[in-house]
Amino acid sequence: MTTPTIKLNDGRAIPAIGFGTFQIPNDGSTYDAVSEALRVGYRHIDTAVAYFNEAEVGRAIKDSGIPRDQIWVTSKLWLQDYGYEPAQRAIDLSLEKLGLDYLDLYLIHQPYGDVPGAWRAMEDAQRAGKLKSIGVSNMTPKIWQHFVPQFDVMPAVNQVEFNPYFQQKAIRKLMAPGDVKLEAWAPLGQGNQVLLQEPVVTRLAAKYGKDAGQIILRFEHQLGIIVFPKSVHAARIKSNLAIFDFELTADEMAALTALDQGKGRHDPDAPGVQEMLLNAFDVHAAD
Ligand code: NDP
């Protein structure tokens, strides 16, 4: 099965659904989960240096035997490596860990500090063919307006928390004129049981013979959002991909849109977030 793609503002086509790898340990679990995802048909993997599992992602890709140009690989630059030269080195390090010559998409993971310097390094690496598409993550309207006007290249995506409880209306408005696509992190609310058991979700699941996760992912897909649910369980890895054989009606989309609470778990604008994140992950601990 080939999954649908979404056209980015740089002309490239990204698979509309991928596989997320946040919080999958590097004890063989990432290798197993990514191998299983590729086996059942995912062709898009989302990782980051701060997930500490790039090496296992790369190994699973290599061992899958699937040609490199048929798999979309995204990784992300961590906060410690912002500024032009650190970012240049970090791009090479990520490629080395993944065992790849290029990344399909590379993101500024957290938008604090010398973001413009890091972005220039990413623009140059894009020209050099090391990064095919470049984008940002966790940009709120306030952060977007601060940084993006300083960029030469418009980001292809902004990867932000997104699910029926947090539909990111304000940032989507700012992204629309540049045709910047939204990538959803936490598309299933990180397994939020309250969300998965919303009456409208369970009603639609029963109607279509689908599970709650599939209803939520389908809703996001119909909004044009790129999703990459994470799971370490084979049954869910498979079911999360099976969202292309049914379609929600306009009324059903409206009922799910009405679940929006306008805020999520993570507030990138909150004071102290940069320090909190810097203290949370040291991507050079093993260097
Ligand atoms: P998700 O919304 O994908 O939820 C994952 C959780 O939901 C896991 O606990 C998983 O459990 C559970 N789950 C998976 N499928 C189902 C299902 N069908 N029904 C019920 N529960 C399910 O959260 P993530 O935070 O993982 O987000 C997705 C991806 O986005 C990440 O993996 C990462 O690649 C990216 N991300 C990016 C961030 C950023 O700052 N840019 C931040 C966070 C994530 P189990 O594994 O046990 O099945």
Boltz pocket constraint, residues with backbone or C-beta under 6 A from the ligand:
constraints:
  - pocket:
      binder: B
      contacts: [[A, 19], [A, 20], [A, 21], [A, 22], [A, 23], [A, 46], [A, 47], [A, 109], [A, 137], [A, 138], [A, 159], [A, 160], [A, 184], [A, 185], [A, 186], [A, 187], [A, 188], [A, 189], [A, 190], [A, 191], [A, 192], [A, 196], [A, 211], [A, 212], [A, 213], [A, 214], [A, 228], [A, 229], [A, 230], [A, 231], [A, 232], [A, 233], [A, 236], [A, 239], [A, 240]]
      max_distance: 6.0
